[in-house]
Amino acid sequence: MTTANGTAPRALCRADADGRITFELPESAAGDPEARVLLRRRPAKGDTEPEEHALPLEPADDGRLRAVLEPKPVLPEGRWDVLLVRAPGAGPERLRSGPRDLRALLDGHVREWTAPVAVRVPYATKDGHLALRTWLRPAHAETGRIDVGERTTTVTARLHGTEFTDDGLVRVRLRGGRGREVAVTPVVDTDRRGFAFTVDHGELVGTEPPETPGYWDVYVLPAAGAAPIRAARLLDDVAERKHSFVHPAARVGSTTVRPYYTVDNDLSFDVGPAR
């Protein structure tokens, strides 16, 4: 990736509701007919080589070049850099982010999604390059309204790709806490997909207030013995909401309890000394 951000080509991007992503570049960005847009997944722990997907660049009607990422194949979960390979054998160059049309993603939370739930959201990195955030989950619990009170927090959510049975549960589990968790019985809608659950702040704090911050992750078990589903908010146009969707904290003695979204848009609780 040899091109500096100031001289790299700028790509326009459009996302469709079915997962199709269209990239457009100026015609001058590539003079070779075999130029490609390359998607490269940032290595995860244990990866030996980054996964890549090459997309052919073809002339568009408006004199620009266009590459299309179709809904299939489904991309593994992660963060993908969007690169340009100008010619066979040329080194890949990171593309700068131009305008991103994500209007089709705004109402994703009101649609019904089938399993597996595959989500793609284009975004601009902190240094202005174009990237793609993807999620791929066997089933999904999409969070909605979060109401933080003095003693409890109530979350509304909806299942996609599965539904509740009569013995479904929500578990709030202390990360690295050797199995410490709080079980909550959800209030389930008649369609067995919509639900709400209320977390008692005192149960997270416990009888001995923590001396250091602890992080409690929210999982949904639609049925007894079912694989836990991480509660998250994925079905819109926000690639990372940790710092843009900030919820208030409730105080329990010398401890604060605050729901928050992780860097992966998963729902958790931050429980620790008031600060």
C-alpha positions in Angstrom: 0.0 0.0 0.0 2.3 2.7 -1.3 0.1 5.6 -2.0 -0.2 8.4 0.7 -3.6 9.5 1.7 -3.2 12.9 0.0 -2.7 11.4 -3.4 -4.7 8.2 -3.3 -7.8 8.0 -5.5 -11.1 8.9 -3.9 -13.9 6.3 -4.2 -17.6 6.9 -4.0 -19.7 4.2 -2.4 -23.3 3.1 -2.3 -24.9 0.4 -0.2 -28.1 -1.4 -1.1 -30.6 -3.0 1.3 -29.8 -6.5 0.0 -26.0 -6.2 0.9 -24.8 -5.1 -2.6 -22.0 -2.5 -2.4 -21.0 -0.4 -5.4 -17.7 1.5 -5.6 -17.1 4.2 -8.2 -13.7 5.8 -9.1 -12.6 8.5 -11.6 -11.6 7.0 -14.9 -8.1 8.3 -14.4 -7.6 6.1 -11.3 -6.7 3.1 -13.5 -5.4 2.9 -17.0 -5.2 -0.8 -17.3 -8.2 -3.0 -18.3 -7.3 -5.5 -15.6 -7.4 -2.9 -12.7 -9.2 -4.2 -9.7 -10.7 -3.1 -6.4 -9.4 -5.3 -3.7 -11.0 -6.0 -0.4 -8.5 -7.2 2.3 -9.7 -8.3 5.7 -7.5 -7.1 8.6 -6.0 -10.1 10.2 -7.7 -11.5 13.3 -5.9 -13.3 16.0 -4.5 -16.6 14.7 -4.8 -15.6 11.0 -1.7 -16.5 8.9 -2.7 -14.6 5.8 -5.3 -11.9 5.2 -8.4 -12.9 3.2 -8.9 -11.0 0.0 -11.7 -10.5 -2.6 -10.9 -8.9 -6.0 -13.6 -7.0 -7.9 -13.2 -6.1 -11.6 -13.4 -2.4 -12.5 -15.6 -1.8 -15.5 -16.5 1.4 -17.3 -19.8 3.0 -16.1 -22.2 5.1 -18.2 -21.1 8.4 -16.6 -17.4 7.9 -17.6 -16.4 6.6 -14.3 -15.1 3.2 -13.3 -17.4 0.9 -11.3 -16.8 -2.3 -9.1 -19.7 -4.2 -7.5 -19.6 -6.4 -4.4 -22.6 -8.6 -4.8 -24.6 -10.0 -1.8 -23.0 -13.4 -2.3 -20.5 -14.6 -1.3 -21.1 -13.7 2.3 -18.0 -12.1 3.8 -16.6 -13.3 7.1 -17.0 -10.9 10.1 -14.3 -8.2 10.4 -12.9 -5.0 9.0 -12.0 -4.8 5.4 -9.7 -2.2 3.8 -10.8 -1.1 0.3 -7.7 -1.0 -2.1 -7.0 -0.3 -5.7 -4.7 -2.5 -7.8 -4.0 -0.4 -11.0 -2.5 -3.3 -13.0 -1.4 -6.9 -12.7 1.6 -7.0 -10.5 1.1 -3.5 -9.1 1.1 -3.0 -5.4 -2.3 -2.3 -3.8 -3.2 1.3 -2.8 -5.7 2.3 -0.1 -8.6 4.3 -1.5 -9.7 7.5 0.1 -13.4 7.7 1.1 -15.6 9.9 -1.0 -19.3 10.3 -0.4 -21.0 7.2 1.0 -24.7 6.7 0.2 -26.0 4.6 3.0 -29.7 5.6 3.0 -30.8 2.1 2.2 -29.3 0.9 5.5 -31.2 3.3 7.7 -34.3 1.2 8.2 -32.5 -2.2 8.4 -33.7 -2.6 12.0 -37.4 -2.7 10.9 -36.9 -5.5 8.3 -36.9 -9.2 9.1 -33.5 -10.9 8.5 -33.0 -14.6 7.9 -30.2 -16.8 9.2 -27.3 -16.3 8.9 -27.5 -12.6 9.5 -24.9 -10.9 7.2 -24.4 -7.1 7.6 -22.1 -4.8 5.6 -21.5 -1.1 6.4 -19.0 1.1 4.5 -17.2 3.7 6.6 -14.3 6.1 6.6 -11.3 5.4 8.8 -9.8 8.0 11.1 -7.3 8.8 8.4 -9.9 9.2 5.7 -9.6 5.8 3.9 -12.5 3.7 2.8 -13.2 0.5 4.7 -16.0 -2.0 5.2 -17.3 -3.4 8.5 -19.0 -6.8 8.2 -20.9 -9.0 10.7 -21.8 -12.6 10.1 -23.8 -14.3 12.9 -25.9 -17.5 12.9 -28.7 -15.4 14.5 -28.9 -11.9 15.9 -30.6 -9.9 18.7 -30.9 -6.3 17.5 -31.2 -3.8 20.4 -33.4 -0.8 20.3 -34.4 1.6 23.0 -32.3 1.6 26.2 -33.9 3.2 29.3 -31.5 3.8 32.2 -33.2 4.4 35.6 -31.9 4.8 39.1 -32.1 1.1 39.9 -32.6 -0.7 36.6 -31.9 -0.5 32.9 -34.6 -1.8 30.4 -33.7 -2.8 26.9 -36.0 -3.5 24.0 -34.7 -5.8 21.2 -35.7 -8.1 18.4 -34.5 -11.5 17.3 -33.6 -12.2 13.7 -32.9 -15.7 12.3 -34.6 -17.4 15.3 -37.3 -17.0 17.8 -38.0 -17.5 21.5 -39.5 -20.6 23.1 -41.1 -20.6 26.5 -37.8 -21.1 28.4 -35.7 -18.4 26.7 -33.4 -16.3 28.9 -31.2 -13.2 28.8 -27.8 -13.6 30.5 -25.6 -10.7 31.5 -22.1 -12.2 32.0 -19.0 -10.7 33.7 -16.2 -10.8 31.1 -13.4 -12.9 32.5 -15.5 -13.5 35.6 -15.3 -17.3 35.8 -18.9 -17.8 35.1 -20.4 -15.0 37.2 -23.6 -13.9 35.5 -27.1 -12.6 36.1 -30.1 -14.4 34.4 -33.1 -12.3 33.4 -36.4 -13.5 32.1 -37.4 -11.4 29.1 -40.9 -10.2 28.3 -41.6 -11.7 24.8 -44.0 -10.3 22.2 -46.7 -12.6 20.7 -44.6 -13.1 17.5 -41.8 -14.6 19.7 -39.2 -12.2 18.2 -39.7 -8.8 19.8 -38.8 -8.7 23.5 -37.6 -6.6 26.4 -35.6 -7.3 29.5 -34.7 -5.4 32.7 -31.4 -5.5 34.4 -31.2 -4.8 38.2 -28.1 -2.6 38.8 -27.7 -4.0 42.3 -27.3 -7.5 40.9 -24.4 -6.4 38.8 -22.7 -4.6 41.6 -23.2 -7.4 44.1 -22.6 -7.4 47.8 -19.0 -6.3 47.5 -18.6 -3.2 45.2 -15.8 -3.7 42.6 -12.5 -1.9 43.2 -11.8 -1.9 39.4 -14.1 -1.6 36.4 -15.8 -4.8 35.2 -17.5 -5.4 31.9 -20.7 -7.4 31.6 -21.7 -8.7 28.2 -25.3 -9.3 27.2 -26.3 -12.7 25.6 -29.7 -13.9 24.6 -30.6 -17.6 24.8 -33.9 -18.1 22.8 -34.3 -21.6 24.3 -32.8 -23.7 27.0 -29.5 -25.1 25.8 -29.5 -22.8 22.7 -26.2 -21.2 21.6 -26.0 -17.7 23.2 -26.6 -14.8 20.8 -24.7 -11.6 21.5 -27.1 -8.6 21.9 -25.9 -5.9 19.5 -27.0 -3.0 17.3 -25.9 -3.8 13.8 -28.8 -3.1 11.4 -28.3 0.5 10.3 -25.6 2.7 8.8 -23.3 3.0 11.9 -20.1 1.0 11.6 -18.9 1.9 15.2 -21.2 3.4 17.8 -19.1 3.1 21.0 -18.3 6.8 21.1 -21.3 8.2 19.3 -24.1 6.4 21.3 -23.3 7.2 24.9 -25.8 6.3 27.6 -26.0 7.8 31.1 -24.6 6.0 34.2 -26.6 5.1 37.3 -25.1 5.3 40.7 -25.3 2.4 43.2 -23.5 3.7 46.4 -19.9 4.2 45.3 -20.3 2.3 42.0 -21.6 3.4 38.6 -23.4 1.1 36.1 -23.6 2.2 32.5 -24.7 0.4 29.4 -22.5 0.9 26.4 -21.7 -0.4 22.9 -18.3 -2.1 22.3 -16.1 -1.4 19.3 -18.0 -4.3 17.7 -21.4 -2.7 18.4 -22.2 -5.3 21.0 -24.2 -4.3 24.1 -22.4 -4.5 27.5 -22.4 -2.9 30.9 -19.5 -1.0 32.5 -19.6 -1.5 36.3 -17.0 0.1 38.5 -16.0 2.7 41.0 -17.6 6.1 40.5 -15.3 8.4 38.6 
